[in-house]
Amino acid sequence: MKLFYSAASPFVRKARIVSIEKGIDDQIELFTSEREKRLDELGPDNPILKVPTLIDDDGEAWFDSPVICEYLDSLVPEPKLFPKNGMTRWQALRMQAIGDGGMDDAVKLAYEAARKPGSRSPYWLGRWRQAVDGALNILNSEVVSLSERLSIGPIAVGCFLGFLDQSRVIGDWRAYREDLALWYEDFAARPSMQNTVLKRK
């Protein structure tokens, strides 16, 4: 399999963590894909030109990260990162949605903050910051559910928090969120997290 990636993408990191936790990371070749080259590299397979994009052994393209992660989870029975049914599944997917949503807004916030001062939008900076803070607050209040079992939910949340550490886009997110900070300290020590630390651009 081939995984097209950017070293700074938290969504790519999520897919890589799943492959490590499933024990199949050695079956995936990594190909870096920068924005200016994606039309040529990904255009024939992925019309939205985003990473991660996974090409399986049959040449089928899978995207975006939730689809890639569930596909990888289906290849090996255990550990099951996407529960099959019941409230356990919905809780895992809900946590994934919070983690992914937080990542999406944090990435947008980082791009906007990197623009020249006169080109930045105060409205969008405020809007995305509010969304990131909202995601952090709800995660802090529901941190017990993150500790129940390893699933795609905690993985997505871990990637969200890791991106905040890497980008420093909102400063110290741990302030007033001690429970979430303690959970992340333990989760970030997992080998799959340690082996996929994001690189600064």
LUMFIVO-395175 format. One line per field, with one value per residue (C-alpha): residue in one letter; x, y, z. Coordinates in steps of 0.5 Angstrom, whole numbers, always signed. Layout:
N
aa	c(A ...)
east	c(X ...)
north	c(Y ...)
up	c(Z ...)
***
This chain:
201
aa	c(M K L F Y S A A S P F V R K A R I V S I E K G I D D Q I E L F T S E R E K R L D E L G P D N P I L K V P T L I D D D G E A W F D S P V I C E Y L D S L V P E P K L F P K N G M T R W Q A L R M Q A I G D G G M D D A V K L A Y E A A R K P G S R S P Y W L G R W R Q A V D G A L N I L N S E V V S L S E R L S I G P I A V G C F L G F L D Q S R V I G D W R A Y R E D L A L W Y E D F A A R P S M Q N T V L K R K)
east	c(+0 +2 +0 +1 +3 +5 +10 +6 -1 -5 -10 -4 -1 -8 -8 +0 -2 -8 -3 +2 -3 -6 +1 +1 +5 +11 +6 +5 +10 +10 +10 +11 +6 +7 +1 +4 +5 -2 -5 +0 +1 -6 -11 -12 -14 -17 -21 -20 -13 -12 -7 -8 -9 -8 -7 -9 -5 -11 -10 -16 -15 -18 -19 -20 -17 -24 -25 -17 -17 -23 -21 -14 -18 -22 -15 -13 -18 -15 -15 -21 -21 -28 -33 -38 -44 -48 -46 -39 -39 -42 -38 -32 -34 -37 -30 -27 -31 -29 -22 -22 -27 -22 -16 -19 -21 -14 -10 -14 -13 -5 -6 -9 -4 +1 -1 +2 -2 -6 -8 -11 -18 -20 -27 -24 -19 -24 -29 -24 -21 -27 -29 -22 -23 -30 -27 -22 -27 -32 -26 -24 -31 -32 -24 -27 -29 -23 -19 -24 -21 -17 -21 -21 -24 -18 -13 -16 -16 -9 -7 -11 -8 -1 -2 -4 +3 +7 +3 +3 -3 -7 -1 -2 -9 -7 -9 -16 -16 -12 -16 -15 -8 -6 -10 -6 +1 -1 -3 +2 +7 +5 +10 +5 +5 +12 +14 +9 +11 +9 +15 +14 +14)
north	c(+0 +7 +13 +20 +25 +31 +31 +37 +34 +32 +28 +24 +22 +19 +14 +13 +12 +7 +3 +2 +0 -5 -8 -6 +0 -4 -6 +2 +6 +13 +18 +26 +30 +38 +42 +45 +38 +35 +36 +31 +26 +25 +28 +22 +18 +23 +29 +33 +33 +32 +28 +23 +19 +11 +7 +0 -6 -7 +1 +3 +10 +11 +18 +22 +20 +17 +13 +11 +9 +5 +1 +0 -2 -7 -11 -14 -17 -14 -9 -7 +1 +2 -2 -5 -3 +0 +6 +4 +5 +12 +14 +13 +16 +22 +23 +22 +28 +32 +31 +32 +38 +41 +39 +42 +49 +49 +48 +54 +58 +56 +58 +65 +67 +65 +71 +78 +82 +86 +80 +76 +76 +78 +75 +68 +68 +69 +64 +58 +60 +59 +53 +50 +52 +49 +43 +43 +44 +39 +34 +36 +35 +28 +26 +19 +17 +17 +13 +7 +3 +5 +7 +12 +17 +18 +17 +23 +27 +25 +28 +34 +36 +34 +39 +44 +43 +43 +49 +53 +57 +58 +58 +54 +50 +46 +52 +50 +44 +39 +33 +33 +35 +29 +24 +27 +26 +19 +18 +22 +17 +11 +8 +10 +17 +18 +15 +20 +26 +32 +36 +44 +47)
up	c(+0 -1 +3 +1 +6 +9 +15 +18 +18 +24 +19 +16 +23 +25 +19 +21 +28 +26 +22 +28 +33 +28 +27 +19 +18 +15 +9 +8 +4 +5 -1 +1 -3 -2 -4 -11 -14 -12 -18 -22 -16 -13 -19 -22 -16 -11 -14 -7 -8 +0 +4 +7 +1 +1 -5 -3 -6 -12 -14 -10 -7 +0 +3 +7 +14 +17 +11 +11 +18 +18 +12 +15 +22 +17 +15 +22 +27 +33 +36 +34 +33 +30 +35 +31 +34 +40 +44 +44 +37 +37 +43 +39 +32 +36 +40 +33 +30 +36 +35 +27 +28 +33 +28 +22 +26 +29 +22 +19 +25 +24 +16 +18 +23 +19 +14 +14 +19 +14 +11 +17 +18 +25 +24 +22 +27 +33 +30 +29 +36 +39 +36 +38 +45 +45 +43 +48 +54 +52 +52 +58 +61 +58 +59 +63 +56 +53 +58 +57 +51 +45 +39 +34 +38 +43 +37 +34 +40 +41 +34 +35 +42 +39 +33 +38 +42 +35 +32 +39 +35 +41 +46 +53 +52 +58 +62 +66 +63 +68 +67 +59 +60 +65 +60 +54 +58 +58 +51 +48 +51 +47 +42 +36 +38 +40 +33 +29 +32 +27 +24 +24 +17)
***
